[in-house]
Amino acid sequence: MGAPLPPSRQLKVAIIGGGPAGLAVAIELGKLDFVDWKLYEKKPAISEIGTGITIQRNTWRMLELMGAARNLSAGDFFRPESGHETQHRNGRTGQLIGQQRPRADTPLHRHPCRVYRAKLQQALLKEVDHSRIRVGRKLVRVSRLGDENEKLQLFFEDGFTDEVDILVGADGIRSVVRNFAFPEHRIKYTGAIAYRTVVRRDEAMKINGLVPVATFWHGTDGKWIYTCPLDEHDFEITTRAKSPATAPAGDEKGGEHVSWGRDAPVEGFVQFYREMASPIRQLLGLATYVQRFDHFAGPCLRSVVTASIALVGDASHPLSGAFGAGAGFALEDAYVLAGALRWARGSGRPASGGLDLFDKARTPHYAALFGLLDESAQAEREMAARGPVTPDDEIRHRVENSFTSGRDWVYVYEADTALKELIEEVEGRSNTLSSAEPSASSAKL
Ligand SMILES: Cc1cc2nc3c(=O)[nH]c(=O)nc-3n(C[C@H](O)[C@H](O)[C@H](O)COP(=O)(O)OP(=O)(O)OC[C@H]3O[C@@H](n4cnc5c(N)ncnc54)[C@H](O)[C@@H]3O)c2cc1C
């Protein structure tokens, strides 16, 4: 890297949020010598709660490109030596009804694995310039300065203010930045909840019928229990269900609901899954604590960019954990955002051209992901229209329509290749247009 650019040529960027999305943006912007960035996190430290997360094939690809994959070693995560598989079982009978393996061309080092969320976060954090992180800074308000460059003024809870050229909202599903950028967009509590706990792996493996493989145990009414070792010592239990009648009420905006963890009574949790087969009931019986997470979701945004603002990670796609790849999507956003800004600067375009390119790359991708959710909802409606079905048929129908078919592309997607192709397309188009009248879109880019 050469000498730093004079301040007048630097692009001042604020990243709000130190989750996977914010850290990944920090890594990628750190590679651009024309960007002067700061990351603001509201918590007193860059930290993570919750249990496990799956690192999918697309996530591994991004971690490798970002240099963070080297910070995760085999002992940090769970992946069988023969490669990853996910089993889908009827949770009431234990019967195996479906199996997913990564596509055959997936190299073993990019097979999915299960890891503590905190370990993934640490792997990213090691690649970030810590001197640019500001913790304990909660963004509360944004205003436009009204100048021709569309600069923004940021206001933090402690009275601190900052002025930036670009604001990156990486502040999660309840994003303050999204509220400012797209005030008409709403997320709401979906009525679904997750319970999460961890038990000792050696104790879990004593239960007849449990194997060290990622397994969904499906019940009726969309209920499931996901079981998987997390590492050599720990075994994860994550469940999903519609909110039990005993849960606190809360309005539709989720007034009393929390998106990220609060302690729940163990006894109620175990009772809630009493329809499940014996191995699962025994497993839940090992739990000594449980945390409850309420699911929030919202519609697909028509754009992830508005003047001088880009949304990344859960802030840009309130998918509520669907596809088990949200961290991967966050990393893809970060990679594409930085690549698009690099391209804009390198080709003499304004930064807004980079933001437009980012939007062109990511918005259709999210639209396609939301399309998969629409297909699942349609399958549910079709099942309801058929009239009463047996619990076993209900479970099989749901697994076949919402879990095991037609979703491979989500995990083999290559955001870097997609960006490269998009740039070629845009440049090809602007070359073709260079002898003709410039169009509004090419002028913007
Ligand atoms: C039940 C469930 C299971 C999931 N399983 C998987 C999985 O297996 N694999 C996977 O890849 N993904 C999974 N996901 C999705 C994944 O957890 C998210 O997509 C990912 O954490 C998004 O990262 P993020 O950085 O966008 O947001 P977050 O992780 O929410 O980080 C946002 C950060 O912004 C900070 N912040 C918020 N507001 C402000 C503010 N005003 N000022 C300053 N800082 C602020 C927060 O403190 C936080 O640190 C799951 C999600 C759920 C709900």
The ligand as an SDF file (V2000), in Angstrom:
LIG
                    3D

 53 58  0  0  0  0  0  0  0  0999 V2000
  -32.5340  -18.6780   15.5810 C   0  0  0  0  0  0  0  0  0  0  0  0
  -31.4820  -18.2190   14.6090 C   0  0  0  0  0  0  0  0  0  0  0  0
  -30.5810  -19.1480   14.0760 C   0  0  0  0  0  0  0  0  0  0  0  0
  -29.6010  -18.7650   13.1680 C   0  0  0  0  0  0  0  0  0  0  0  0
  -28.7250  -19.6820   12.6800 N   0  0  0  0  0  0  0  0  0  0  0  0
  -27.7770  -19.3150   11.8030 C   0  0  0  0  0  0  0  0  0  0  0  0
  -26.8190  -20.2350   11.2710 C   0  0  0  0  0  0  0  0  0  0  0  0
  -26.8180  -21.4220   11.5950 O   0  0  0  0  0  0  0  0  0  0  0  0
  -25.8990  -19.7970   10.3720 N   0  0  0  0  0  0  0  0  0  0  0  0
  -25.8550  -18.4890    9.9890 C   0  0  0  0  0  0  0  0  0  0  0  0
  -24.9930  -18.1200    9.1690 O   0  0  0  0  0  0  0  0  0  0  0  0
  -26.7310  -17.5730   10.4760 N   0  0  0  0  0  0  0  0  0  0  0  0
  -27.6750  -17.9560   11.3600 C   0  0  0  0  0  0  0  0  0  0  0  0
  -28.5550  -17.0410   11.8490 N   0  0  0  0  0  0  0  0  0  0  0  0
  -28.4970  -15.6690   11.3760 C   0  0  0  0  0  0  0  0  0  0  0  0
  -27.3260  -14.9040   11.9750 C   0  0  0  0  0  0  0  0  0  0  0  0
  -27.3430  -15.0210   13.3780 O   0  0  0  0  0  0  0  0  0  0  0  0
  -27.4680  -13.4450   11.6000 C   0  0  0  0  0  0  0  0  0  0  0  0
  -27.7770  -13.3660   10.2340 O   0  0  0  0  0  0  0  0  0  0  0  0
  -26.1830  -12.7050   11.8820 C   0  0  0  0  0  0  0  0  0  0  0  0
  -25.9120  -12.6660   13.2570 O   0  0  0  0  0  0  0  0  0  0  0  0
  -26.3490  -11.2840   11.3600 C   0  0  0  0  0  0  0  0  0  0  0  0
  -25.2410  -10.5390   11.7070 O   0  0  0  0  0  0  0  0  0  0  0  0
  -25.3510   -8.9640   11.7720 P   0  0  0  0  0  0  0  0  0  0  0  0
  -23.9720   -8.4960   12.0350 O   0  0  0  0  0  0  0  0  0  0  0  0
  -26.0840   -8.4580   10.5870 O   0  0  0  0  0  0  0  0  0  0  0  0
  -26.3180   -8.6490   13.0040 O   0  0  0  0  0  0  0  0  0  0  0  0
  -26.0910   -8.9160   14.5510 P   0  0  0  0  0  0  0  0  0  0  0  0
  -25.3450  -10.1760   14.7740 O   0  0  0  0  0  0  0  0  0  0  0  0
  -27.4350   -8.7770   15.1800 O   0  0  0  0  0  0  0  0  0  0  0  0
  -25.1580   -7.7060   15.0240 O   0  0  0  0  0  0  0  0  0  0  0  0
  -25.6420   -6.3850   15.1010 C   0  0  0  0  0  0  0  0  0  0  0  0
  -24.7220   -5.5950   16.0180 C   0  0  0  0  0  0  0  0  0  0  0  0
  -25.1160   -4.2440   15.9840 O   0  0  0  0  0  0  0  0  0  0  0  0
  -25.1120   -3.7120   17.3030 C   0  0  0  0  0  0  0  0  0  0  0  0
  -26.0550   -2.5960   17.3240 N   0  0  0  0  0  0  0  0  0  0  0  0
  -27.4040   -2.6840   17.1940 C   0  0  0  0  0  0  0  0  0  0  0  0
  -27.9570   -1.4440   17.2530 N   0  0  0  0  0  0  0  0  0  0  0  0
  -26.9340   -0.5740   17.4110 C   0  0  0  0  0  0  0  0  0  0  0  0
  -26.8760    0.8520   17.5410 C   0  0  0  0  0  0  0  0  0  0  0  0
  -27.9790    1.5950   17.5220 N   0  0  0  0  0  0  0  0  0  0  0  0
  -25.6750    1.4520   17.6900 N   0  0  0  0  0  0  0  0  0  0  0  0
  -24.5280    0.6860   17.7150 C   0  0  0  0  0  0  0  0  0  0  0  0
  -24.5330   -0.6680   17.6190 N   0  0  0  0  0  0  0  0  0  0  0  0
  -25.7210   -1.2870   17.4570 C   0  0  0  0  0  0  0  0  0  0  0  0
  -25.5480   -4.8880   18.1530 C   0  0  0  0  0  0  0  0  0  0  0  0
  -25.1820   -4.7420   19.5100 O   0  0  0  0  0  0  0  0  0  0  0  0
  -24.8090   -6.0410   17.4750 C   0  0  0  0  0  0  0  0  0  0  0  0
  -23.4980   -6.2010   17.9810 O   0  0  0  0  0  0  0  0  0  0  0  0
  -29.5280  -17.4180   12.7820 C   0  0  0  0  0  0  0  0  0  0  0  0
  -30.4150  -16.4700   13.3080 C   0  0  0  0  0  0  0  0  0  0  0  0
  -31.3970  -16.8780   14.2080 C   0  0  0  0  0  0  0  0  0  0  0  0
  -32.3580  -15.8370   14.7460 C   0  0  0  0  0  0  0  0  0  0  0  0
  1  2  1  0
  2  3  1  0
  2 52  2  0
  3  4  2  0
  4  5  1  0
  4 50  1  0
  5  6  2  0
  6  7  1  0
  6 13  1  0
  7  8  2  0
  7  9  1  0
  9 10  1  0
 10 11  2  0
 10 12  1  0
 12 13  2  0
 13 14  1  0
 14 15  1  0
 14 50  1  0
 15 16  1  0
 16 17  1  0
 16 18  1  0
 18 19  1  0
 18 20  1  0
 20 21  1  0
 20 22  1  0
 22 23  1  0
 23 24  1  0
 24 25  2  0
 24 26  1  0
 24 27  1  0
 27 28  1  0
 28 29  2  0
 28 30  1  0
 28 31  1  0
 31 32  1  0
 32 33  1  0
 33 34  1  0
 33 48  1  0
 34 35  1  0
 35 36  1  0
 35 46  1  0
 36 37  1  0
 36 45  1  0
 37 38  2  0
 38 39  1  0
 39 40  1  0
 39 45  2  0
 40 41  1  0
 40 42  2  0
 42 43  1  0
 43 44  2  0
 44 45  1  0
 46 47  1  0
 46 48  1  0
 48 49  1  0
 50 51  2  0
 51 52  1  0
 52 53  1  0
M  END
$$$$
